[in-house]
Amino acid sequence: MALAIALSFPAGRFHSTPWGHHVNEGLPEWPPSPWRLLRALVATWKRKLSMERSVNDMLPRVLARLTAPPLFSLPPVSLSHTRHFMPWHGGWKPEEPDKAKTKVFDAFVALDHTAEVVFLWPGVTLEPAEEHVLRLVLSQLGYFGRAESWCAVRLSDEWEPNSNGAWVRIDKTSGKVEARINCAPLNGGNRVSNDVEPVRVLAADPVTWQGWSYGRKASRPDPLWNLLAETADLHAERWSDPPGSRWLTYLRPSDAFAVTTGRQRMMRKAGASTVARYALDGTVLPLAQETLSLAELARQRLQGIYGKQNDGATSVLFSGKTMDGVPLRDHRHAFYLPTDEDGDGHIDHLTVYARGPVGLDGQDMGFAEAELRALDRFRRLRQVGGKPDLQLVLLGVGQCDDWKDTRLFSRSHRWRSVTPFVPPRHTKDRGQRRETPVEQLQDELQRRGFPTPVAVYELPRCEVEGRSLRWIEFRRERLLGGGSRGQGFGHGFVIEFAEPVAGPLCFGYGCHFGLGLFVPSAA
């Protein structure tokens, strides 16, 4: 007979720092120490079930049985960490308050959210009332390790020895072996093979864990057990190891962290999403005149996210270039369109629109799965010039029809400029082939498949609510890339079509970065 406690971590992370180590050493505890489990059980008991008489009576007896060294079943995992800066009073100076910070590493064990770590005590059998108490306490255990390690815990009765005496978990329906014990204490007679490695684990001493070895200055827990002493008291008393504990050497698989992850296929489905919409939030939103700069930063940031998620790979759709670095010419790659949708002169939305390749059925294939993952992680945009960061709230991902109520994707007879149209070629108003800004705009309308407009009017200024901007006030040259353009002057137009035309409409130099953008306009 055996008692088994199985823990899973829905967030896919187990955070803990082994005793005697600093968090910045980046050494996650694996397997989880039995000492930690006993402390977690007592903490749950005292915080959530201290009024339960049955728990008060029986849990100490249950804990005494769990001081025996358990066996472990460890699932495949990998190591990971985050690093961030935290405020630190030690370096604070009035003239340099921003420098009062320290870098902190947070190492953790990453595992599948359904994988279970199993503590198994062969030969330990609880009475029904004791088992009921233990189940009650486990049901209230919300995290294990640090508070980020959300957990789900259960008692498991699927474990039993096989014909070789090894403990395995068997599916009682199919009879299939689903898991094995793969981490056990090193006994004197054990022969250490190359496929295992020793690791120290802190466990309770069956004799002294219920005693009290600290001085009067230490905070006195209830019950007065060495198991419950605080780390600060341990340091104050100059103990090298927690009294009431003992170090045990376990043998875990030498490849415990060697999880092989296959490269995920980048699927692209016909008729898939072509639009991702974000709302911008920040202390100061950028002016509409900074449309081009903001779009360039968005493209750079999104490509960076994609590269981190895909081993440095580049998205053709996000970059607008082939894998050889040749710019695409068909306008099926991403448009980054910052917009001022409340008319206050500040950019408050960002739209990433990409038609993608054409599918076999003739539909736009939009974003691939890997690109959707990058769009999902796109939540912050760092501005240049010391300006505060912008927070991005993903409003949704879908197709153009899903956003037909917005100005960008609506249908209209009449469209007007909200950012300057910058002609891609130099202006020629004489000779056999005239290339005025109006003619360059009409030429691009034709090449992009739009119907021939019935009229195109020059718009001298950009009109926003309560303000009138000159086109020259907008930034009209890219800082992070090239592109073909003429003199660089900006122009605004009103375009009228015979039939309603669906957006988005953006033409000319920098049209993938918000220049030459049109919105529906009343007559």
Secondary structure, DSSP 8 states (H G I E B T S, - for coil): -EEEEEEE-TTSEE----TT--GGG----SS--HHHHHHHHHHHHHHH-TT-HHHHHHHHHHHHHTTS--EEE---EEEEEEEEEEE-GGG--TT-GGG-EEEEEEEEEEE-TT-EEEEEEET----HHHHHHHHHHHHT--BSSSTT-B-EEEEE--EEE-TTS-EEEE-TTT--EEEE--BEE--TT----TTEEEEEEEEE-TTTTTS----TTS---SS--GGG--HHHHHHTT-SS-TTEEEEEEEEETTTT------------TT---EEEEEEE-SS--BGGGHHHHHHHHHHHHHHHHHHHTTT---HHHHSB-TTS-B--SS-S-EEEEE-SSSSSB--EEEEE---SB-TTS-B----HHHHHHHHH--EE--STT---EEEEEEEEE-GGGGTTSSTT-EEEEEEESS-B--SS--B-SSSS-B-HHHHHHHHHHHTT----SEEEEE-EEEETTEEEEGGGS--S-SS-----SS---BEEEEEEEEEEES-EE-STTGGGTTTEEEE---
